[in-house]
């Protein structure tokens, strides 16, 4: 979880600092560039991340109940 948070924080810093530099170079297309990158990332995650491949609710619940941490958080 901390790796994901660090990665998210780092990408937010890069996006925040680069938008000003890019807007000076490409005034009209900067937002289109970020929109394109966002859509491309969404498509990539949909294709490659197994959690986004439409599992059923019972399958998700079964996965959560078999993990060690979920038994501590939500015992049955």
C-alpha positions as CSV (number, residue, x, y, z in Angstrom):
1,X,0.0,0.0,0.0
2,X,2.8,2.4,0.8
3,X,4.4,1.8,-2.7
4,X,1.1,2.7,-4.4
5,X,0.8,5.9,-2.3
6,X,4.4,6.9,-3.0
7,X,3.8,6.3,-6.7
8,X,0.6,8.3,-6.7
9,X,2.3,11.2,-4.9
10,X,5.3,11.1,-7.3
11,X,3.1,11.1,-10.4
12,X,1.0,14.0,-9.0
13,X,4.2,16.0,-8.5
14,X,5.4,15.3,-12.0
15,X,2.0,16.2,-13.5
16,X,1.8,19.4,-11.4
17,X,5.3,20.6,-12.3
18,X,5.1,19.6,-16.0
19,X,1.8,21.2,-16.8
20,X,3.3,24.7,-16.4
21,X,6.3,23.9,-18.6
22,X,4.1,22.2,-21.2
23,X,1.6,25.0,-21.3
24,X,4.3,27.5,-22.2
25,X,5.3,25.2,-25.1
26,X,1.9,24.0,-26.3
27,X,-0.8,26.4,-25.2
28,X,-3.8,24.8,-26.8
29,X,-2.8,21.1,-26.8
30,X,-1.6,20.7,-23.2
31,X,-4.9,19.6,-21.8
32,X,-5.5,17.4,-24.8
33,X,-2.1,15.7,-24.1
34,X,-3.1,15.0,-20.5
35,X,-6.6,13.8,-21.6
36,X,-4.9,11.4,-24.1
37,X,-2.5,10.0,-21.5
38,X,-5.4,9.5,-19.0
39,X,-7.5,7.6,-21.5
40,X,-4.5,5.5,-22.5
41,X,-3.8,4.7,-18.9
42,X,-7.5,3.7,-18.3
43,X,-7.4,1.4,-21.3
44,X,-4.1,-0.2,-20.2
45,X,-5.4,-0.8,-16.7
46,X,-8.7,-2.3,-18.0
47,X,-6.7,-4.7,-20.1
48,X,-3.8,-5.7,-17.8
49,X,-5.0,-5.4,-14.2
50,X,-6.8,-8.6,-13.2
51,X,-9.1,-6.9,-10.7
52,X,-10.8,-5.0,-13.6
53,X,-11.8,-8.0,-15.6
54,X,-15.4,-8.1,-14.3
55,X,-15.3,-10.7,-11.5
56,X,-18.6,-11.4,-9.8
57,X,-19.4,-10.2,-6.3
58,X,-19.2,-13.7,-4.8
59,X,-15.8,-14.2,-6.4
60,X,-14.5,-10.9,-4.9
61,X,-15.9,-11.8,-1.5
62,X,-14.3,-15.2,-1.7
63,X,-10.9,-13.6,-2.5
64,X,-11.3,-11.2,0.4
65,X,-12.2,-13.8,2.9
66,X,-9.3,-16.1,2.0
67,X,-6.6,-13.5,2.5
68,X,-4.9,-13.3,5.9
69,X,-5.5,-9.6,6.5
70,X,-9.2,-9.7,5.8
71,X,-9.7,-12.4,8.5
72,X,-8.2,-10.0,11.0
73,X,-10.2,-7.0,9.8
74,X,-13.5,-8.7,9.2
75,X,-13.7,-12.0,11.0
76,X,-16.8,-14.3,10.4
